[in-house]
Amino acid sequence: MSTSFGALKQVEAGALSVGYAEAGPADGPAVLLLHGWPYDIHSYAEATPVLASAGYRVIVPFTRGYGTTRFLSDDTVRNGQQAVLAVDVIALMDALGIDRAILGGFDWGGRSADIVAALWPDRCQALVSVSGYLIGSQAAGQVPLPPAAEHTWWYQYYFATDRGRAGYDKYRREFSRLIWQLASPEWAFDDATFARTAAAFDNPDHVAIVIHNYRWRLGAAGEPHYDDLERRLAAFPAIAVPAITLEGDANGAPHAEAGVYASKFTGKYEHRVIEGGIGHNLPQEAPQAFAQAVIDVDGY
């Protein structure tokens, strides 16, 4: 079981009151670590002290719809589209007085980190992204895949139905445990490790954000004031900041081979495969390797 964080903090940032963990010296170089679905900040519970000991100020926020993060207004649309999740990162950096940071992430968090690096490179000193270039578009989401590839996205199509939303709401812990098992088939996590993270899914907006995130990919409406950002993202912009991409050798979740996206990283770039039965939740399954990538990319 991973190390637990200390007392969590809370800050108003944009449309949210963001819950986050912080470690390391307040004047150290900032590192923001962004989690995915169905995970939470504890994906970084072991990598964080490694980075804090190396002198970094480490910030690990709960994404909207997770943990102690809350919407400031009941009237705010419960939007999970990719652009808004990245805007949340910028808002958090502004609220914490962080001009530039090293960004690290996987799954949803990797996508948000990629987007900030691509659209706001002045805010991103360097990038560590598990599974590489994750920026998407609704147009890309309309393109059919070969059957075996479509099969790996079964939950996305399930979520597109009313039954899927009701099923995830009713069985969110059972559903999330299944995803952990499928995405990291060789990770022998224990019940306590899962339960600690699953508590984050009790957030009152969790189901709404998760369902909208996946429905948006298939064409559901977003918010119009993010349309310009989405148009820019639909052009699949290059990432010019220094970057290291990581992949586990046993990732059971849908992911592209590194050769497919390597050309999207136009600055100093390295891809690393982490061996030893490492699955989708790489920062938690291989925290030393993840932390080392953050330290190394800082030197690029």
Order of alpha helices (4+ residues) and beta strands (2+ residues): beta-beta-beta-alpha-beta-beta-alpha-beta-alpha-beta-alpha-alpha-alpha-alpha-alpha-alpha-alpha-alpha-beta-alpha-beta-alpha-alpha
